[in-house]
Amino acid sequence: MQDLRMLLPACATWAAAWMAVGAPDVGIAGWMPAAVLWVLALAVAGALGWPLLDRRGRARAGGDPPPAGPRDGSSPRRRARITAVAATLLVVLACAALTATSAAAGLVERSRSPLAAAAEARSTVDVVIEATTAPRPMRAAVWAADEPMVRVDGVVVSVDGLPASGVPVTVGVSASTDVEWGARLAFSARAQALPAGEATAFRLVSPDRVAPVAGPPPWLAWASELRRGFAGAAAALDGDGGALVPGLAIGDTSAVGAELDAAMKASSLTHLTAVSGANCAIVTAAAFGLAAACGLGRRTRVVVALVALGGFVVLVTPQASVIRAAAMAVVILIGVATSRRAGGASALSVAVVLLLSHDPWLARDYGFALSAAATAGLLLLAAPLARRLSDVMPTPLAIVLAVPVAAQLACQPVLILLDPAISVYGVAANLLAAPAAPVGTVVGMLGCLVLPLLPSVGFALMQVAWVPATWIALVAHGAAGLPGGRLPWLPDAPGALVLVAATAVGLWLLLDPRGGRGLRRGAAGLLVLLVAVPIGVVAGPAAVARAAHPGEWDVADCDVGQGDAVIVRSEGAIALFDTGPDPAALERCLEFLGIERIDLLVLTHWDADHVAGSDAVVGMVQTVVHGPLDDERSSRVLDPLVTGGAEPVEVTAGRRGVLGDSRWSVLWPPPHTAPGNDASVVLELEGRLGSAIFLGDLGEQAQARLLASASLGPVDLVKVAHHGSADQSERLYETLSPTVGVIGVGADNGYGHPTGRLLGLLDRLGTATVRSDRSGTSLLSATGDGAFRLWTERGIGDVAPRP
């Protein structure tokens, strides 16, 4: 039986860390939560210590304390219970106060960094950073194959040649840059301060001439070489199995494509490629067992296991789930070395307290939360579920089923915060994949270790690991392809809380036979409501909306009033150009079209009529590209998107990428352009819809410079610049000679948009205009011959002819 009191310090520490790191974001000084918690801890300590001091004072004065008995309503047992509660409260408050103090110190360090002054002045600085993790691909689905990007997280070493405190930073660089964990990079860049609650203090944008200045230290370099060689060998394996082998063995998912990644997420199998407790347990147990087989003593075995665990963490890099699992393993090993039994709940609690005290920002890391929640679910729910299920099925089957169910139930409220949906086939997919995962992990890891010494044997082991990896990929694709696999749910905190309530009621009904028939019937009815209402609220309107428009379309012009919000769909991938002025209007359009994920968000510039609706897509965006930053105007838009998981990239002319089966390229702005209308990101897209160009709010003079700097020709579609204002270059539109011109404009907008001059120009060129003020939301479907089928929300159907 687990002692749940051991989880109280962990929960309190987590809550304190969450509040402390985000305190400045809500206008509270970072030291205030720490001060309040320390005052409470000292008060409890005083209350706990006063009786002892009082008894000692009476003893010195020659008196004795009055006997305990019925008169004062106390007894030794009752005093012991009160003392135990007070002692537990003191530990809880002390742990929380310690973590809040660590957060306050970290916030002070961030505010004093020279990058803070550089961010406020919007100046360019020369920085040297040290990478703290291996580089991670930046949403490879939207970058051209010859221009992949990677994200490097690190700490600052120096700013403008002067040593600086090691605040955490992040920067996006070309994948061709030679960088590994522990390497140092030097470049010039601008700094953008991120919200206090973000684990990264500053984002370094527009890095110029990134140059490695030092490689990883020897104790890290060996792992870099091993990872690189393993990934290269795995590339010779066929299909999705080859892409999954490095992920199963060492958590390297760089070879996993967008389609496989989506299938793994839809089937709730992504945890198999996220190194965590199972991997650490295998390594630690193997090292401990090998040392025991060699006849080594208990403490020596513990040392061997610790060394092996440390080497494994270096190999897989210290991701949040890895350090949680490693810390928990260290606690257990120390208990073994000191002949003290460390229970699972105790080890988890100590690991969480230690890690959050060291890095309070882990409290807001989803990977850390999922890892801790899954472990807690296995510790607290797996055994009771197995006992209950064994009443209706064989015990071995009940145990096998209870493990994924317990982990899924514990993790699902956290997953709702990431994606408001429940995987219907997640448990079944995990049951099918479970036998293959340990084989792929262990054999793949052996292959990784043996490969440098015996390449043929190492590659043979990788081929063996390929078999279970391929099976897992087949299960993922099969589960993802089944109908109704994704059950929509209420988003954000309300959805998570409703799901927690539903889970608690369901577990009570399943595990606790107590309670009268009436009470259980009431609980069952409440459970039905807690499940049916969220699904009905979310899925009902979306289903009706999808039935109201054509299922096949390539371009959607959303009616968001006086502003731009244009959606392009290409082979299932979604791009959104600007978000309009109103989140509610954009949200209505997205719900109408059934869009729940945006692969590429293009923010052309920072005017409110193009970006003020961004709150509607927070948490939905994979990658956001934008032009030059504009201080607080850009921060207000980008910060929530980044917090929601988007990768931001500042682009200039020449950047290229892909969207499904289409290719895009940035034509404007040139480097070092000042923010404003004439710095709008102009993007050209070629694919199934033909060719299209999106002009943002570019004015006539900037359009003329664009025409002179880019090789342009006729296009099938143009997103008309600046809502159809008169500030247009006739030569540019004559060169483009578009079939369709899309104009985002509000009715009776007061600006006279679109102007007669612009409409006359498009009419003379034979361009069919699609205006949101007259048509509402419009859908364009390419027919393959340069023409488009047009559907409009207000019932106007047409085919736009090619002149």
Summary of the structure (lengths in Angstrom):
residues: 803
radius of gyration: 29.9
end to end distance: 78.0
largest distance: 110.4
contacts: 2779
relative contact order: 0.07
helix: 54%
strand: 17%
